[in-house]
Amino acid sequence: MKRNERLVDFTNFLINRPNKMLNLNELSKRYDVAKSSISEDLVFIRRVFEREGIGIVETFPGSLGGVRFTPYITDETSKEMTEGLADLLREENRILPGGYVYLSDILGTPTNLRKIGQIIAHEYRDKQVDVVMTIATKGIPIAQSVAEILDVPFVIVRRDPKVTEGATLNVNYMSGSSSRVENMTLSKRSLSIGQSVLIVDDFMKGAGTINGMKSLVYEFDCFLAGIAVFLEGPFKGERLIDEYSSILKVDRIDIANRSIDVQLGNIFDEK
């Protein structure tokens, strides 16, 4: 393989293995070149990745060392992505009966999901996250996007138990918007004691569902790494959670005029 071909393949190899430690000896064998050549390649790749805001390439010395690629975007890029998503949300005909906001087209577009995953992963880049948790159904693609970038598994909480998931742990929770007692369930095989869990969801009003997932985390003797939502909706009253990160926030929904007031979420409050 010529060097220019190797650089292309090596770059692709790194991007598809985020947050994994890759041994230099194994890379040397893969490309049938000396480790010094691999190190020289990494200098070029690192320079381009940092300049273009793709991510960080770190090398570690020693027999157990190697190279690790960490996806990374700047605060400026995160804000630009969010402003683009806000423009999509401001489009006409998004108001549904009951004051809900239509999100399926946004969450059904892979490029948008990738951006949402990058924004959330960027927000929690310095925190230990072992598992991403969400509830079926619209939170699933967001959880998958975040988990892929962080290179961790994601688990799905359901409102009805599935036979295929074996034994489950159930909790009752109070719906934040309707004040009804509801139930959610998670397979006992989903989490291990002591794991750090990041909860993500697509939409939050009273935060009853998210508070229920938070209770599940503690029932499994796990730790809460954080809570992140794509869209924070307007809510009159007191939410059931205090600490969370939102990408976008809807301050007002005018059902009569079918208009929506969209602002950047609280993840940008201190940036």
Residue pairs with C-beta under 8 A, 6 or more apart in sequence:
1 9
1 31
1 32
3 37
3 41
6 31
6 33
6 41
7 41
7 44
7 45
9 31
10 27
10 31
10 38
10 41
10 45
11 45
13 22
13 30
14 22
14 45
14 57
14 67
14 69
15 54
15 55
15 69
17 69
17 151
18 55
18 69
18 70
18 71
18 148
18 149
18 150
18 151
19 68
19 69
19 70
19 71
19 150
19 151
20 68
20 69
20 151
21 60
21 65
21 66
21 67
21 68
22 66
22 67
22 68
23 64
23 65
23 66
24 35
24 38
24 39
24 59
24 65
24 66
24 67
25 35
26 66
27 35
27 38
27 66
27 67
28 34
28 35
28 37
28 38
31 37
31 38
39 59
42 57
42 59
42 67
45 57
46 56
46 57
48 54
49 55
49 56
49 57
49 69
50 56
50 57
53 72
53 73
53 74
53 77
54 71
54 72
55 69
55 70
55 71
55 72
56 69
56 70
56 72
57 67
57 68
57 69
58 67
58 68
58 70
59 65
59 66
59 67
60 66
60 67
60 68
70 125
71 118
71 121
71 149
72 122
72 125
73 81
73 118
73 119
73 122
75 122
75 271
78 118
78 119
78 122
78 123
78 267
79 264
79 268
79 271
81 115
81 118
81 119
82 119
82 247
82 248
82 264
82 265
82 268
83 264
84 115
85 106
85 112
85 115
85 116
85 247
85 248
86 248
86 262
86 263
86 264
88 106
88 112
89 101
89 106
89 231
89 248
89 250
89 260
89 262
90 260
90 262
92 258
93 102
93 258
94 101
94 102
94 260
95 101
95 102
95 253
95 254
95 255
95 258
95 259
95 260
96 102
99 253
99 255
100 203
101 203
101 231
101 233
101 250
101 253
101 260
103 138
103 202
103 203
103 230
103 231
104 138
106 112
107 113
107 116
107 138
107 141
107 142
107 202
107 230
108 141
113 141
113 142
113 144
113 145
114 145
116 142
116 145
116 146
116 230
116 247
117 142
117 144
117 145
117 146
117 148
117 149
118 149
119 247
119 267
120 142
120 146
120 198
120 200
120 228
120 245
120 247
121 146
121 149
121 150
123 226
123 228
123 245
123 267
124 150
124 198
124 225
124 226
124 228
124 245
127 196
127 198
127 225
127 226
128 196
128 225
129 150
129 152
129 196
129 197
129 198
129 225
129 226
130 152
130 195
130 196
130 197
130 225
131 152
131 153
131 154
131 155
131 190
131 191
131 195
131 196
131 197
131 198
131 222
132 143
132 146
132 147
132 150
132 152
132 153
132 154
132 155
132 197
132 198
132 199
132 200
133 143
133 154
133 155
133 156
133 157
133 197
133 198
133 199
133 200
133 213
133 216
133 217
134 140
134 142
134 143
134 154
134 155
134 156
134 157
134 199
134 200
134 201
134 213
135 156
135 157
135 158
135 159
135 184
135 201
135 209
135 213
136 156
136 157
136 158
136 159
138 202
138 203
139 200
139 201
139 202
140 156
142 200
142 201
142 202
142 230
143 154
143 156
143 200
144 154
146 154
146 198
146 200
146 228
147 153
147 154
150 198
155 186
155 187
155 190
155 191
156 186
157 184
157 185
157 186
157 212
157 213
157 216
158 165
158 184
158 185
158 186
159 182
159 183
159 184
159 185
160 185
161 168
161 170
161 185
165 187
165 189
166 187
166 188
166 189
167 187
167 188
167 189
168 185
168 186
168 187
168 188
169 185
169 186
169 187
169 188
169 216
169 219
169 220
170 183
170 184
170 185
171 183
171 184
171 185
171 212
171 215
171 216
171 219
172 181
172 182
172 183
172 212
173 181
173 182
173 183
173 184
173 208
173 209
173 211
173 212
173 215
174 180
174 181
174 182
174 208
174 211
174 240
175 181
175 182
175 206
175 208
175 209
176 205
176 206
176 207
176 208
176 209
176 211
176 235
176 239
176 240
177 205
177 206
177 208
177 235
182 208
182 212
184 209
184 212
184 213
184 216
186 216
186 220
190 220
191 197
191 217
191 220
191 222
192 220
192 222
193 220
193 221
193 222
194 221
194 222
194 223
195 220
195 222
195 223
196 222
196 223
196 224
196 225
197 217
197 222
197 223
197 224
197 225
198 225
198 226
198 227
198 228
199 210
199 213
199 214
199 217
199 224
199 226
199 227
199 228
200 227
200 228
200 229
200 230
201 209
201 210
201 213
201 228
201 229
201 230
202 229
202 230
202 231
203 229
203 230
203 231
203 233
204 210
204 229
204 231
204 232
204 233
204 239
204 244
204 246
205 233
205 234
205 235
206 235
206 237
206 239
206 240
207 239
207 240
207 241
207 244
208 240
210 227
210 229
210 240
210 241
210 244
211 240
211 241
214 224
214 227
214 241
217 223
217 224
218 224
226 243
226 244
226 245
227 241
227 243
227 244
227 245
228 244
228 245
228 246
228 247
228 267
229 244
229 245
229 246
229 247
229 265
230 246
230 247
230 248
231 246
231 247
231 248
231 249
231 250
232 244
232 246
232 248
232 249
232 250
232 265
232 266
233 250
233 253
234 250
234 251
234 252
234 253
244 266
245 265
245 266
245 267
246 265
246 266
246 267
247 264
247 265
247 267
248 262
248 263
248 264
248 265
249 262
249 263
249 264
249 265
249 266
250 260
250 261
250 262
250 263
251 261
251 262
251 263
252 260
252 261
253 259
253 260
253 261
254 260
254 261
